[in-house]
Amino acid sequence: MVEGAMALLAQRGLQATSFAEVLAATGTPRGSLYHHFPGGKDQLVAAAVDRAGAVLTDAMEPVAGAPAEAVVARFLAIWRAVLTRSRCESGCAVLAVTVATDSEELLSHATAVFRAWRERLTDLLQQGGLAPEAARRFAMVLIASAEGAVVLSRADQSMEAFEAVALQLTEQIRAASAG
């Protein structure tokens, strides 16, 4: 159910992700949904946001200790795969909740996920050779730029914006790593 909610959030956004949609997408009996998520839709969405955060963080682990350029390449490859597999119809579940929720609790979950991504990317970039402050700044730029590029690619139904941003970020990390 959490995986299904995560996918629906990434594709349709918060308002279009209902219990009924999750049930239809996952084939889950209605009673299971209420049993596992007695707190309702917000509880399910919070679990999906947390899961989305963990999926990306876990996917970055193979580049622990690798050069900063490999860290950036891996992060971009993850988002490129999301766009490619979905034919530019899916994006980030965490971003979808961030921009649409009026729940302080859900916003707090999304904030925690973005913070965890920044912290892990900062750590990986430092392991890859960047100074601490440069790693922290680049981690923020990497997330913000990739998220924006995903949004533009979805809007245009084209990889053009994503690839332009990916190229720019790759050039920037090469320059930062050489300096």
Steps between C-alpha positions, in 0.01 A plus 500: 500500500783739585679427172174551310434830676856610430461427129164675482634807679790517257270471200175670601580718800349524844142598416457225242636230730204362691446181696290373210785567255750321723265203540446478124873529425608241756207259508487538878174424682341813649512357852879465484540867423306610806667235715853612410424872474238583763617863483362526149646639182756721676649198677530310172649802321750552782609137467532541122711815542724322749533205262585726206771656713645164593493370143713787373736493796549125462558538126789737572691250717696339213693827455610533863869584486494566124616828344252790519438477126377140543266613779345763275480257207319244719248756632425620149474143370233423760284793386572431132373145552180626668429727204599246236302209648190715537538676165524831693176433687641447851704719724576525868242390757667714765478812284137420413409499868712805580328726248144378561454423868335723754593256778786610725572135578534400134711806427720404793543150353598646163738745664667215688546303179653791312727571799609134512579510127705819544689353794575172324603672177718740697670206668547314171638810327743555788611137475544569129743783560301822546561728798216495756342834408534438126343155546209648698431767239534261209264249663231771523559612142494139378165423662336829405627486142406136445152550648443805281627318194264209569207742524594672172549168323160381617338823385669482158470121475864511391838420652649821360483705822626213713795430272594870485501522879687168529771625264534827696523319833755256362716787374470675837601196703798438270614858553442479877687170521795635300524815712 
